[in-house]
Amino acid sequence: MSAWAALEALAAEEAQLVADERFDDLPELNGRRDALLAALPRPLPIAATGPLRHALSTQRATATVLQARLDALGAELGRLHRGRTGVQGYARTFETQR
């Protein structure tokens, strides 16, 4: 398998890991991606263009999904923080009424 075909397959694998919410498995892909990028011939052959464009498109879509997930987690953490602040206010009220 060529390095560009392997990069295309790797992008699909990454997208599947994200879809399955297997985020702990993502860091391992970075090392594999770096090795494949280093193995690309210079200059790239014409045959590499299609697979690399597809890999890039897939990776951008995956990055969009990850960003949306990150935004959702940030919003949830904000709600938890605000809720905790409210609960602490009730706790102070309860302690002063004893």
HELIX and SHEET records of a PDB file:
HELIX    1   1 ALA A    3  ALA A   19  1                                  17    
HELIX    2   2 PHE A   23  ASP A   25  5                                   3    
HELIX    3   3 LEU A   26  ALA A   39  1                                  14    
HELIX    4   4 ILE A   46  ALA A   48  5                                   3    
HELIX    5   5 THR A   49  THR A   96  1                                  48    
END                                                                             
